[in-house]
Amino acid sequence: MQRKSAGQRLCLYDSTELETVVHNMALQAAVLLPPGQSALVGILRRGEPLARLLQRQLAQLSGQAELPLYALKVKRYADDLRLLHAQTALTESPELAALDLSGTTLLVVDDVLYEGHSLLRTCAYLARLGAQRVRTAVLVDRCVCTQPVHADIVGVRLQIAPGDIIECNVPPYEPAFRIEVLRHGG
């Protein structure tokens, strides 16, 4: 009897390599974000700690105070279809809703851009709150987006098989900062 393989996990980027990736993302963000008129929006779960990394890098680059950062809960998890929600669920943020966003450039940060549902829903929500300038940054772009969104800042572009899963391991949720691909066996 032949047994199916459970899959193979491969590390594509380790924490040392990702430090350089995040630094390069911060350099790009510094050009897009006007000083004193910008804020970060980190999509929970892993987009929020990535936004914190960018927040620190931007402060170091500019010599200015850290930009305000707001967490926004959005659930889709399209990469792992076992966790897929029928509709992209966004939990409204009273903190963001209380702000005058019309003069603020927002940078939305997420871990993986797959089909684009989470970024689309987030950008539409922020526009509804009055945001006029919204930029996006992702650590990984899978290059298969099906929605009319794109990332202004991309850490790495990965073209992998449709059934494979990209996992961004981001502290504090995982012990080590890394990007892995989970290849399903057959």
BALOBA-1460 file (C-alpha; in Angstrom, 3 decimals):
// residues 186
<rec num="1" residu="m" x="0.000" y="0.000" z="0.000"/>
<rec num="2" residu="q" x="1.382" y="3.408" z="-1.005"/>
<rec num="3" residu="r" x="1.018" y="6.175" z="1.587"/>
<rec num="4" residu="k" x="0.389" y="9.783" z="0.682"/>
<rec num="5" residu="s" x="3.013" y="12.234" z="1.828"/>
<rec num="6" residu="a" x="1.798" y="14.736" z="4.423"/>
<rec num="7" residu="g" x="3.696" y="17.506" z="2.663"/>
<rec num="8" residu="q" x="7.030" y="19.207" z="2.739"/>
<rec num="9" residu="r" x="7.885" y="22.419" z="4.578"/>
<rec num="10" residu="l" x="10.668" y="24.555" z="3.129"/>
<rec num="11" residu="c" x="12.138" y="27.745" z="4.556"/>
<rec num="12" residu="l" x="12.393" y="30.321" z="1.767"/>
<rec num="13" residu="y" x="13.592" y="33.276" z="3.873"/>
<rec num="14" residu="d" x="15.048" y="33.269" z="7.375"/>
<rec num="15" residu="s" x="15.092" y="36.128" z="9.891"/>
<rec num="16" residu="t" x="18.437" y="37.510" z="8.706"/>
<rec num="17" residu="e" x="17.239" y="37.684" z="5.100"/>
<rec num="18" residu="l" x="13.908" y="39.183" z="6.177"/>
<rec num="19" residu="e" x="15.638" y="41.990" z="8.103"/>
<rec num="20" residu="t" x="16.965" y="43.189" z="4.743"/>
<rec num="21" residu="v" x="13.561" y="42.725" z="3.097"/>
<rec num="22" residu="v" x="11.804" y="44.795" z="5.792"/>
<rec num="23" residu="h" x="14.504" y="47.480" z="5.619"/>
<rec num="24" residu="n" x="13.982" y="47.757" z="1.846"/>
<rec num="25" residu="m" x="10.210" y="47.945" z="2.374"/>
<rec num="26" residu="a" x="10.760" y="50.799" z="4.866"/>
<rec num="27" residu="l" x="12.913" y="52.677" z="2.344"/>
<rec num="28" residu="q" x="10.054" y="52.447" z="-0.173"/>
<rec num="29" residu="a" x="7.487" y="53.457" z="2.464"/>
<rec num="30" residu="a" x="9.528" y="56.518" z="3.457"/>
<rec num="31" residu="v" x="9.063" y="57.887" z="-0.073"/>
<rec num="32" residu="l" x="5.282" y="57.299" z="-0.053"/>
<rec num="33" residu="l" x="4.479" y="58.600" z="3.449"/>
<rec num="34" residu="p" x="4.558" y="62.356" z="4.086"/>
<rec num="35" residu="p" x="6.103" y="63.154" z="7.493"/>
<rec num="36" residu="g" x="3.553" y="64.165" z="10.129"/>
<rec num="37" residu="q" x="0.600" y="63.199" z="7.923"/>
<rec num="38" residu="s" x="0.843" y="59.419" z="7.860"/>
<rec num="39" residu="a" x="-0.239" y="56.385" z="9.846"/>
<rec num="40" residu="l" x="0.055" y="52.621" z="9.578"/>
<rec num="41" residu="v" x="-2.806" y="50.122" z="9.600"/>
<rec num="42" residu="g" x="-1.732" y="46.561" z="10.395"/>
<rec num="43" residu="i" x="-4.123" y="43.793" z="9.399"/>
<rec num="44" residu="l" x="-4.441" y="41.314" z="12.243"/>
<rec num="45" residu="r" x="-2.881" y="38.915" z="12.804"/>
<rec num="46" residu="r" x="0.508" y="39.016" z="11.136"/>
<rec num="47" residu="g" x="0.174" y="42.352" z="9.341"/>
<rec num="48" residu="e" x="0.134" y="44.186" z="12.664"/>
<rec num="49" residu="p" x="3.569" y="42.999" z="13.890"/>
<rec num="50" residu="l" x="4.945" y="43.563" z="10.371"/>
<rec num="51" residu="a" x="3.602" y="47.127" z="10.573"/>
<rec num="52" residu="r" x="5.416" y="47.489" z="13.932"/>
<rec num="53" residu="l" x="8.675" y="46.425" z="12.262"/>
<rec num="54" residu="l" x="8.123" y="49.004" z="9.524"/>
<rec num="55" residu="q" x="7.153" y="51.609" z="12.132"/>
<rec num="56" residu="r" x="10.513" y="51.168" z="13.907"/>
<rec num="57" residu="q" x="12.484" y="51.145" z="10.649"/>
<rec num="58" residu="l" x="10.759" y="54.311" z="9.423"/>
<rec num="59" residu="a" x="11.498" y="56.112" z="12.702"/>
<rec num="60" residu="q" x="15.174" y="55.112" z="12.429"/>
<rec num="61" residu="l" x="15.369" y="56.233" z="8.800"/>
<rec num="62" residu="s" x="13.669" y="59.582" z="9.380"/>
<rec num="63" residu="g" x="14.914" y="60.397" z="12.864"/>
<rec num="64" residu="q" x="11.286" y="61.280" z="13.668"/>
<rec num="65" residu="a" x="8.840" y="59.821" z="16.177"/>
<rec num="66" residu="e" x="7.175" y="56.533" z="15.286"/>
<rec num="67" residu="l" x="4.085" y="56.836" z="13.098"/>
<rec num="68" residu="p" x="0.742" y="56.014" z="14.711"/>
<rec num="69" residu="l" x="-0.256" y="52.398" z="14.176"/>
<rec num="70" residu="y" x="-3.764" y="50.959" z="14.235"/>
<rec num="71" residu="a" x="-4.664" y="47.278" z="14.161"/>
<rec num="72" residu="l" x="-7.603" y="46.150" z="12.031"/>
<rec num="73" residu="k" x="-9.139" y="42.703" z="12.278"/>
<rec num="74" residu="v" x="-9.840" y="41.183" z="8.858"/>
<rec num="75" residu="k" x="-10.454" y="37.460" z="8.323"/>
<rec num="76" residu="r" x="-10.172" y="35.656" z="5.041"/>
<rec num="77" residu="y" x="-7.139" y="33.347" z="5.126"/>
<rec num="78" residu="a" x="-7.469" y="32.465" z="1.462"/>
<rec num="79" residu="d" x="-4.103" y="30.692" z="1.393"/>
<rec num="80" residu="d" x="-5.400" y="27.812" z="3.511"/>
<rec num="81" residu="l" x="-8.792" y="26.873" z="2.123"/>
<rec num="82" residu="r" x="-9.708" y="24.947" z="5.269"/>
<rec num="83" residu="l" x="-9.852" y="28.333" z="7.009"/>
<rec num="84" residu="l" x="-11.562" y="30.259" z="4.223"/>
<rec num="85" residu="h" x="-14.474" y="32.477" z="5.234"/>
<rec num="86" residu="a" x="-17.278" y="32.799" z="2.681"/>
<rec num="87" residu="q" x="-17.154" y="36.584" z="3.075"/>
<rec num="88" residu="t" x="-14.159" y="38.642" z="4.091"/>
<rec num="89" residu="a" x="-15.015" y="39.553" z="7.678"/>
<rec num="90" residu="l" x="-13.832" y="42.966" z="8.855"/>
<rec num="91" residu="t" x="-14.303" y="44.113" z="12.439"/>
<rec num="92" residu="e" x="-14.814" y="47.870" z="12.423"/>
<rec num="93" residu="s" x="-12.322" y="49.903" z="14.430"/>
<rec num="94" residu="p" x="-13.769" y="52.587" z="16.736"/>
<rec num="95" residu="e" x="-10.237" y="53.984" z="17.036"/>
<rec num="96" residu="l" x="-9.924" y="54.517" z="13.273"/>
<rec num="97" residu="a" x="-13.528" y="55.692" z="12.944"/>
<rec num="98" residu="a" x="-12.851" y="58.472" z="15.478"/>
<rec num="99" residu="l" x="-10.040" y="59.968" z="13.359"/>
<rec num="100" residu="d" x="-10.199" y="62.556" z="10.591"/>
<rec num="101" residu="l" x="-8.465" y="60.517" z="7.886"/>
<rec num="102" residu="s" x="-8.964" y="63.010" z="5.056"/>
<rec num="103" residu="g" x="-5.476" y="64.530" z="5.411"/>
<rec num="104" residu="t" x="-3.626" y="61.368" z="6.427"/>
<rec num="105" residu="t" x="-1.795" y="58.979" z="4.128"/>
<rec num="106" residu="l" x="-2.421" y="55.453" z="5.373"/>
<rec num="107" residu="l" x="-0.176" y="52.472" z="4.760"/>
<rec num="108" residu="v" x="-2.073" y="49.188" z="5.118"/>
<rec num="109" residu="v" x="0.279" y="46.314" z="5.981"/>
<rec num="110" residu="d" x="-0.483" y="42.608" z="5.535"/>
<rec num="111" residu="d" x="1.601" y="39.457" z="5.372"/>
<rec num="112" residu="v" x="0.462" y="37.782" z="2.126"/>
<rec num="113" residu="l" x="-1.364" y="39.125" z="-0.921"/>
<rec num="114" residu="y" x="-3.073" y="36.131" z="-2.460"/>
<rec num="115" residu="e" x="-6.437" y="36.799" z="-4.106"/>
<rec num="116" residu="g" x="-6.745" y="40.346" z="-2.726"/>
<rec num="117" residu="h" x="-10.018" y="40.070" z="-0.795"/>
<rec num="118" residu="s" x="-8.588" y="41.324" z="2.520"/>
<rec num="119" residu="l" x="-6.826" y="44.339" z="1.016"/>
<rec num="120" residu="l" x="-9.867" y="45.239" z="-1.077"/>
<rec num="121" residu="r" x="-12.192" y="45.089" z="1.927"/>
<rec num="122" residu="t" x="-9.741" y="47.066" z="4.079"/>
<rec num="123" residu="c" x="-9.210" y="49.810" z="1.503"/>
<rec num="124" residu="a" x="-12.979" y="50.129" z="0.907"/>
<rec num="125" residu="y" x="-13.557" y="50.408" z="4.673"/>
<rec num="126" residu="l" x="-10.882" y="53.090" z="5.063"/>
<rec num="127" residu="a" x="-12.330" y="55.036" z="2.109"/>
<rec num="128" residu="r" x="-15.750" y="54.864" z="3.784"/>
<rec num="129" residu="l" x="-14.117" y="56.428" z="6.876"/>
<rec num="130" residu="g" x="-12.884" y="59.327" z="4.730"/>
<rec num="131" residu="a" x="-9.345" y="58.239" z="3.845"/>
<rec num="132" residu="q" x="-8.292" y="59.760" z="0.551"/>
<rec num="133" residu="r" x="-4.752" y="58.369" z="0.270"/>
<rec num="134" residu="v" x="-4.320" y="54.680" z="1.044"/>
<rec num="135" residu="r" x="-1.162" y="52.765" z="0.159"/>
<rec num="136" residu="t" x="-0.566" y="49.057" z="0.695"/>
<rec num="137" residu="a" x="2.421" y="46.943" z="1.692"/>
<rec num="138" residu="v" x="2.738" y="43.164" z="1.850"/>
<rec num="139" residu="l" x="5.602" y="40.955" z="2.874"/>
<rec num="140" residu="v" x="4.720" y="38.381" z="0.175"/>
<rec num="141" residu="d" x="2.860" y="38.820" z="-3.109"/>
<rec num="142" residu="r" x="1.842" y="35.464" z="-4.602"/>
<rec num="143" residu="c" x="1.260" y="37.183" z="-7.978"/>
<rec num="144" residu="v" x="-2.221" y="35.684" z="-8.474"/>
<rec num="145" residu="c" x="-4.478" y="38.484" z="-7.220"/>
<rec num="146" residu="t" x="-8.046" y="38.199" z="-8.550"/>
<rec num="147" residu="q" x="-9.329" y="41.506" z="-7.139"/>
<rec num="148" residu="p" x="-8.672" y="45.047" z="-8.428"/>
<rec num="149" residu="v" x="-5.962" y="45.749" z="-5.850"/>
<rec num="150" residu="h" x="-2.196" y="45.677" z="-5.824"/>
<rec num="151" residu="a" x="0.511" y="46.244" z="-3.264"/>
<rec num="152" residu="d" x="2.456" y="49.498" z="-3.569"/>
<rec num="153" residu="i" x="5.278" y="47.930" z="-1.562"/>
<rec num="154" residu="v" x="6.185" y="44.247" z="-1.889"/>
<rec num="155" residu="g" x="8.825" y="42.507" z="0.193"/>
<rec num="156" residu="v" x="9.120" y="39.413" z="-2.022"/>
<rec num="157" residu="r" x="7.187" y="38.047" z="-4.973"/>
<rec num="158" residu="l" x="6.677" y="34.297" z="-4.925"/>
<rec num="159" residu="q" x="5.101" y="32.302" z="-7.723"/>
<rec num="160" residu="i" x="4.323" y="28.895" z="-6.286"/>
<rec num="161" residu="a" x="1.973" y="26.057" z="-7.183"/>
<rec num="162" residu="p" x="-1.718" y="26.851" z="-6.533"/>
<rec num="163" residu="g" x="-2.051" y="24.106" z="-3.900"/>
<rec num="164" residu="d" x="1.003" y="25.191" z="-1.932"/>
<rec num="165" residu="i" x="0.670" y="27.438" z="1.104"/>
<rec num="166" residu="i" x="2.870" y="30.392" z="2.016"/>
<rec num="167" residu="e" x="3.308" y="30.733" z="5.766"/>
<rec num="168" residu="c" x="4.729" y="33.928" z="7.185"/>
<rec num="169" residu="n" x="6.031" y="33.209" z="10.663"/>
<rec num="170" residu="v" x="6.053" y="36.495" z="12.519"/>
<rec num="171" residu="p" x="6.871" y="37.025" z="16.191"/>
<rec num="172" residu="p" x="5.079" y="37.197" z="18.581"/>
<rec num="173" residu="y" x="2.880" y="34.552" z="16.922"/>
<rec num="174" residu="e" x="5.830" y="32.286" z="16.065"/>
<rec num="175" residu="p" x="9.286" y="32.163" z="17.639"/>
<rec num="176" residu="a" x="11.275" y="32.965" z="14.461"/>
<rec num="177" residu="f" x="10.670" y="35.474" z="11.666"/>
<rec num="178" residu="r" x="10.644" y="33.438" z="8.441"/>
<rec num="179" residu="i" x="8.747" y="32.672" z="5.263"/>
<rec num="180" residu="e" x="7.998" y="29.039" z="4.547"/>
<rec num="181" residu="v" x="6.184" y="27.193" z="1.809"/>
<rec num="182" residu="l" x="4.156" y="24.111" z="2.633"/>
<rec num="183" residu="r" x="4.117" y="21.808" z="-0.394"/>
<rec num="184" residu="h" x="1.387" y="19.221" z="-0.349"/>
<rec num="185" residu="g" x="2.473" y="15.686" z="-1.202"/>
<rec num="186" residu="g" x="0.585" y="13.505" z="-3.594"/>
